[in-house]
Amino acid sequence: MGEFDLIARYFTRPAARAVLGVGDDCALLQPASGMQLAISSDMLVEGRHFFADVDPFTLGHKALAVNLSDLAACGATPLAFTLALALPRVDEAWLEAFSRGLLALADAHGCELVGGDTTRGPLNICITVFGEVPVVDGKSQALLRSGARAGDDVYVSGTLGDARLALDALRDSIALPADLLAQARQRLEQPTPRVALGMALRGVASAALDLSDGLLGDLRHLLKASGVGATLDTSAAIQLLAATAHPACLNGLISLKKQLECVLSGGDDYELAFTAPVSARQAVQAAARQSDTPVTRIGCIDTELGLRLQDADGQRLSGAFSSFDHFA
């Protein structure tokens, strides 16, 4: 099968919202009146971001999910995406499953594939996604990293750390019961982009960002952009690990230290961390209900720069927690 047959069979569909989709030198998008374009790119490389034997259906899902998560962090509505795909060979069964996973998530969010490129090489998936955010009275409603203010609450959506738990188990650095591994592996390979929550938080959250490289590492980017610091309650944060309710955690098979490490520096969560004024607590809960997404308040923004951890008694915790770095 040649390159263009491959594109036609697995990745070409009639344009639904785009002015022009797959098949020309460029796609054409027409943002609605009063909207700004939000654009983000992510690359997934075999051996760095996913295992060689990963289910291609879930890989297709994740490839788009990590990009949709960036749109969610901006409060953007998905519009379209492009796909650049390097393949070591043409494997029709792999392509069929990959494209199904990719396009199923795209359809769920009304985000259509409008172009891209294919070539031969080591397996590499690069997606650029396009979304839109409204402009009201000349002011963009996009959520940014730079809006947090002292006194704001710090929130996290969904659960954190389970993807890291699965990764450690797949690398044989920890043993997990089969049911817990299956649960955690789903979080690693099929993350849920919080698009509905991001849109619901427009005008409510003061700052937001996507959690991909670990809570502490990513949150520091938001603090730096906003020129503030934060204090996190580790007793609240550790409850973000879904696995805490599993007997393996309750019986001490997975230590509290390991649980906290997964939550604070795990990565691959693709949840949202965001800040909001104390006066917006009811509005935050309304956004959570509207989007059917759980949110947890885990700390507050401070004037003192830096990121501090404390326990339930308010005692400062010491110890280093790393975050993911592609070049470390």
N, C-alpha and C positions, 0 to 999 in steps of 0.2 A: 504494500500500500504506500503510495506517495504522500508527500506533505499535504497537498491540497485535497486529496481524497480523505485524508485523516481529519483535516479541519472540517470538511463538508459533512462527514459522517457523524462526528462526535461533538462538534462545537458550533455548528451553524444553525441559527434559528431566525425566523422573520423578526425584524425589529418591532418592538411593541411601543416603547416610549421614545427611544432615540429617533432622531431624524433619519440617520443612516447607521446601519450596524455592520456586521461582518461582511467582507467581500470587496471593500474598496481600500484605497490607500490610507484613509483616515475614517474614523467614525465621526458622526456629527451629533452633538448634544445641544439641546435648547433649554437652558434653565427657565423655570417659570418666572413670571414677573415678580420682582421683589425678593428674589432668592440669590444667595451666593453659592458658588461651587465649593465643596469640601473634597479634597483629593488626598489619597494616601496610598503608599506602596509597601508591600512586604514580600520577602523572598524566603522560600523554604528549600533547604538543601539536604539531600539524602546524607545520612550519617551525622549531620549537625543538628537538624531540627526534627528528624523522624527516622525510625529504623527502616532498614531495607525491606523487611517482611511485613510492613504495616498494611492493613487492609486498604486497597486503593479507594474504596467507597468512602471510608472515614478520612482518608487523606484529602480527597476532593472536598469534603465538608470543611476540614480544618483549614485548607488553603484559602478558602473564601472567608471563613469565620474570623480569622485573625485580622483580616482587613475590615470586615464589618464592625469588629470591636473598636477599631480606630474611629470609624464614623460615629459609633455610639458615644465614644468619649467626647466627641465634638458636638453631640446633639443633632447630628445630621440625619436626614432621611436618605436611604440608599437610592441611587438612580441606575448606575451601570458599572461595568468593570471590564478590564482587558486582561488577557491571560498570555503570558510568555512561558512556554513550556519546552524544556530540553529533555529529550528522551534518549536513553542508550540504544533503544531499538523499538520497533513498532510491535507492541503486544496488544492485540485487539481485545482480549478478555480484560486486561488491566485498564485499557482506555475506556471500555464500556462502563466498568464499575467506577472509575475515577470521575468520568463525566457525569454519571448519575448522581454521585454524592455532591459534586460541585453544583450542578444545576438544580438539584432538589432544594438546597439551601438558598440559592439565588431566587428561585421561584417563591419560596416562603417569605422573602423580603422584597419582592418586586424589583430585583436588581438584575438587569439583563446583561449578558455577555455581548460586547459590541466590537471586539477586535482583539488583536494580539499577534503572536508569532510562535512558530514551532521550529525546532532545529534538533540535530543529533548531538548528544553529549551526555555527560553525567546528569542524572535525574535532578532537575532544578525547576522549581515552580515560582514564578514571580507574577503577582497580581497587583494591578493598580485599580483602585475603586474610586468611584465618583458619587458624591452625595450633594444634598442641598440643605441650606439653613436659611431661615427667613431673616429679612432685614426689616425692622420696625422703626418707623420715625428716623430713618437714617442710621440706626444702630444694629449691628449684627447680633443675632441671638445665639451665635456659636458659643459653646462652652470652651474655655481656654484653661491653660495651666496657671495663668498669671493672676487670677482673681481672688485667691484666698486671702482672708484678713484675720488678724488676731481676734480670738474669741469664737471663730467659726467652729462648728463640729466637723469631725472627720468621719466619713462613712465608707463602707465597702459593700458592693452588691454580692449576692450569691454566697458561694463557699470558696475558700482558698486552701491550697496546700495538697489537695488530693492528687493533682496531676504530678506533683513532685514525688509523692509517695509511690505512685505507679512507676515513675521513671526509675527510682531507686530500686524497686523490686525487679524491673526488667533488666537492670544492670547487675542484679544479684548482690546488691549491697544490703538488702533487707528482705526477709521472708514474710510474705503475706498470705493469709488464707485465700483460697481461690475466689470466694465470693467478694471479698474486699478488693482483691486485685482487679476483678472484672469491673467493679463499681468505680475504682480509682482510674482504671485505664480508660474508661469512657470519658472521664473528665479530661484526660490527657489528649485523647485522639478526636473527641467530638465536643469541643467547647461550645458554649451557648453565647453568641454575641448579644449584648444587652442593648439592642437598638431601641426597643420601645421605652426602656428606662431613660436612655440618653435624651430622647425627644421629650419625654415627660418632665425632665429636669431643666429644660430651657426656662430661664426666668426664675428658677428656684435655686439651683446650685451656683456657688460663686466661682468654683474651679473644678476641673475634672481631668482625669487621664485614664488610659487603658493600662491594665496590669498584665504585663507579659514577661517581665524579667524578675519578678519578685516584689512584694509589697514595699519593703524598706527601700530598695534601690529605686523603684519607680516613683515612690512618694517623694523621695529627695529631689527629683526633677521638678515636681510641682512646687515644693517649698522654695527651691532656688528661683524659679520663675516668678513666684509671688513675693520673694524677699521676706519670708517668715520662717518660723520653726514649728514644731509640733511635739506633743506628748501623746503616746499611744498607751492604752490600757491592755496589757498582754492577757489579762484574764478574760477580756471580751474578745480579743483577737483569736485566741486559741480555739474558741468555740466555732470559728469559721471553718474549721476542718470537719467536713462531713463525717469522716472516719472516726471522730471522737465518740460517736454513738455506737460504734461496732465493738463487740466483745474483745477484739484484739487490743483495742485501746483501753477499754474499761478494765481489762485483766492485766494490763501492764506489759503486753507483748511489744507495744510501741511506746517508748518512753515519752514522758511529757516534754523533755528536751527536744526529741526528734519531732514531735508534733508541732512544737513552736517553731522549730527550724523550717519545717515544710510551709507553715503559714506565712512566716516573715520573709523568707528568701527563696521560696520554691520556684516560682516562675511557671509559665504556660497556663496561667489561670484564665486570662482574657475576661476578667471581671472589670468593673469600674471602681476606682477610688475617687471620691469627690468630697467637696467641702460645701457647707451651707451655714448661714447665720442661725443662731439659736432660735430666733424668731420664726424660722422657716421649718421647724421640726414637724409641724402638722402637714405642711405642704410636701415635705420629703416623703412622709408616710403615704400621703395621697398619691404621689407619683409612683411609689412602690406598688400600691394596690392597683392603680391604673394599668401599670405595665406587667402586673403579676410577677414581680421580681422582689425577693426578700432583700432588705438592706439592713446593715448593722452599724450602729455608731460605736466607733472604737477609739476615739480620742478627740483632741481639740488642737486648734492652731494657736501658737504662742508668738509673742514678739521676739523672744530669745531665739536666735538662729540655731539650727541643728535639729536633730530628731532624737527624742528621748523615749525610753521604755520604762514603764512602771508596772508593778503588780497590783493586785486588788486592794492592798493596804496602802498604796501610794508610795511604796518604796522603789527607788531607782534601781533598775537592773543594769548590770554591766555585761560585757561579752560581745564579740563581733558576730554579726550575721551578714554573710556575703549575698550578692545578687548576681544574676547571670550576666556574663560579658562575652560577646562573640569572639573577642580577641584575647581573652585571658588564657 
